[in-house]
């Protein structure tokens, strides 16, 4: 039976490559994207590679979109095997420096709306469908910027990069990962956080050393975990990272 996956923010970057790599594993992939033109363009491109993908309009900051997607998945497929929470925004003015004293409250609210609240709301809405899967997988695309350990370590390359809104939203996402994995520990659902690394995306910039294809690898591997795979972890390329 064909597995069903939903990838948010799948129209570009890491999300697009995640969708592509999952579809290459003969998985039916639903492409969540808030912009219809961008989403359909991604759908057309992947279908051009003979991949089984379908665009779904999904702005995770809109409850109506979340409800609509849940209903569509339930009616069309009855279950959801894989959820990759990839959609995210970076609204801080810069990666460099520490903006905790000046970051506008609206930037914080807008960042959390997508990177945290929308992700939690979508996951909660889809959990009943994921619980119907024989091997549910939830992957939260996080960032080492959300790691307390990294920001406390003066020798870490990230130490001088403290964009507060983005970093705090990823810390919250990591907490969500830990709590959800604990809540589901007696089920067949595995919940893990992935650090894609510094990737050439609109958030990571063209200066980043990793391609989107490389950045997608960790999330894809966590989405395809075997029954004896881990849950409640934060990792990159198989290496565990400190929370």
C-alpha positions in Angstrom: 0.0 0.0 0.0 1.4 3.4 -1.0 2.5 5.6 1.9 1.1 9.2 2.1 3.3 12.1 3.1 2.6 15.8 3.7 5.5 18.3 3.4 4.8 21.9 4.4 6.6 24.7 2.6 7.2 22.3 -0.2 7.4 24.8 -3.1 11.1 25.6 -2.7 14.3 24.9 -1.0 14.6 22.1 1.6 10.8 21.5 1.4 10.9 20.9 -2.3 13.9 18.6 -2.1 12.3 16.7 0.8 9.2 16.2 -1.3 11.2 15.1 -4.3 13.3 12.6 -2.3 10.3 11.1 -0.6 8.4 10.8 -3.9 11.4 9.0 -5.3 10.8 6.3 -2.7 7.4 5.6 -4.3 5.6 7.7 -1.6 2.6 9.8 -2.5 3.6 13.3 -1.5 1.2 16.2 -0.8 2.9 19.5 -1.4 1.8 22.1 1.2 2.4 25.7 0.1 0.6 28.9 0.9 1.1 30.4 -2.6 -1.0 28.6 -5.2 1.2 29.6 -8.2 4.4 28.5 -6.4 2.7 25.3 -5.2 1.4 24.3 -8.7 4.7 25.2 -10.3 6.5 22.8 -7.9 3.8 20.2 -8.6 4.3 20.5 -12.3 8.1 20.3 -12.0 8.0 17.1 -9.9 5.4 15.5 -12.0 7.7 16.2 -14.9 10.1 13.7 -13.2 7.2 11.1 -13.1 6.7 11.6 -9.4 3.4 11.2 -7.6 2.8 14.6 -6.0 -0.3 16.8 -5.4 -0.3 20.4 -4.4 -2.4 21.4 -1.5 -3.0 25.1 -0.5 -1.7 25.3 3.1 -0.8 28.4 5.0 -0.2 27.0 8.4 -0.9 30.3 10.1 -4.5 30.0 8.8 -6.7 27.6 10.8 -9.1 27.4 7.8 -6.3 26.0 5.6 -5.4 23.5 8.2 -8.9 22.2 8.6 -9.4 22.0 4.9 -6.2 20.0 4.4 -7.1 17.7 7.2 -10.5 17.1 5.6 -9.0 16.5 2.2 -6.5 14.0 3.5 -9.1 12.2 5.5 -11.6 12.0 2.6 -9.1 11.1 -0.1 -6.6 8.9 1.7 -8.1 8.0 5.1 -4.6 8.1 6.8 -1.3 10.0 6.8 2.0 8.1 7.2 4.5 11.0 7.2 4.3 14.6 8.2 7.3 16.8 7.6 6.9 20.2 9.3 9.3 22.2 7.1 7.5 25.6 6.6 9.4 28.4 8.4 10.2 32.1 8.1 13.2 34.2 9.1 12.1 37.7 9.9 15.0 39.0 12.1 16.9 41.7 10.3 20.2 39.8 10.3 21.8 36.5 11.5 24.7 38.4 13.0 24.7 39.8 16.5 22.2 39.6 19.3 19.0 41.5 18.8 17.2 40.6 22.0 17.1 44.2 23.2 15.5 45.5 20.0 13.6 42.8 18.2 10.0 44.1 17.6 7.2 42.2 19.2 5.5 41.9 15.9 8.5 40.1 14.4 8.4 37.7 17.3 4.6 37.1 16.9 4.9 36.7 13.1 7.8 34.3 13.5 6.2 32.1 16.1 2.9 32.1 14.1 4.6 30.0 11.4 7.6 28.4 13.0 5.8 27.2 16.1 2.0 27.9 16.6 1.1 26.9 13.0 3.2 23.8 13.2 1.7 22.7 16.5 -1.9 23.4 15.3 -1.3 21.4 12.0 0.3 18.5 13.8 -2.5 18.3 16.4 -5.1 18.4 13.6 -3.5 15.6 11.7 -2.6 13.3 14.6 -5.8 11.3 14.4 -4.9 10.5 10.8 -1.3 9.7 11.6 -2.4 7.4 14.4 -4.2 5.3 11.7 -0.8 4.7 10.0 1.1 1.4 10.7 4.2 3.4 11.1 3.6 7.1 11.5 6.5 9.5 11.3 6.6 13.2 12.3 9.7 15.2 11.4 10.1 18.8 12.6 12.7 20.7 10.6 14.4 22.6 13.3 17.8 24.4 13.5 20.9 24.3 15.6 20.0 27.9 16.3 17.4 26.6 18.6 20.0 24.8 20.7 20.7 26.1 24.2 24.0 24.3 24.2 25.2 25.9 21.0 24.5 29.4 22.2 26.2 28.8 25.6 29.4 27.4 24.0 31.8 30.2 23.1 33.7 27.9 20.8 30.7 27.0 18.7 30.5 28.6 15.3 26.9 29.8 16.1 27.9 31.6 19.3 28.0 35.1 17.7 24.8 34.5 15.7 21.8 35.2 17.9 18.8 36.3 15.9 16.3 36.0 18.7 12.9 35.5 17.0 14.1 32.7 14.8 16.2 31.0 17.4 13.5 31.1 20.1 10.9 29.7 17.7 13.2 26.8 16.9 13.8 26.2 20.6 10.1 26.0 21.2 9.8 23.6 18.2 12.4 21.4 19.9 10.4 21.4 23.1 7.4 20.4 21.1 9.3 17.5 19.6 10.4 16.2 23.0 6.9 16.5 24.5 5.1 15.0 21.5 7.5 12.0 21.3 6.9 11.4 25.0 3.1 11.5 24.6 3.3 9.1 21.7 6.0 6.7 23.1 3.5 3.8 23.5 2.4 4.1 19.8 4.0 3.3 16.5 4.6 7.0 15.8 8.1 8.4 15.9 8.7 12.1 16.4 12.1 13.7 15.7 13.7 17.0 15.0 16.2 17.5 12.1 18.9 20.1 11.7 19.4 20.5 8.0 22.6 22.4 8.4 23.5 25.7 6.7 21.7 25.4 3.4 21.5 27.5 0.3 17.9 28.8 0.7 16.2 32.1 1.2 16.9 31.7 4.9 20.4 30.3 4.7 21.6 32.6 1.8 23.7 31.6 -1.3 26.8 31.7 0.9 25.8 28.5 2.6 28.0 25.4 2.0 25.1 22.9 1.6 22.7 22.5 -1.3 19.0 22.0 -0.7 19.4 18.4 -1.8 22.0 17.9 1.0 19.9 19.8 3.5 16.9 17.6 2.9 18.8 14.4 3.7 18.4 14.4 7.5 14.6 15.0 7.4 14.1 12.4 4.7 16.0 9.8 6.6 14.0 10.5 9.8 10.8 10.2 7.7 11.8 6.8 6.5 12.9 5.3 9.9 12.5 1.6 10.5 10.4 0.3 13.4 13.6 0.2 15.6 14.6 3.8 14.8 14.8 6.5 17.5 12.2 8.9 18.7 12.5 12.2 20.5 15.9 13.0 19.0 17.6 16.1 17.5 20.1 15.2 14.8 21.9 16.0 11.6 23.1 13.3 9.2 22.8 10.6 11.9 24.7 12.6 14.6 22.8 13.5 17.7 22.8 17.2 18.6 22.5 18.8 22.1 19.2 20.4 22.9 
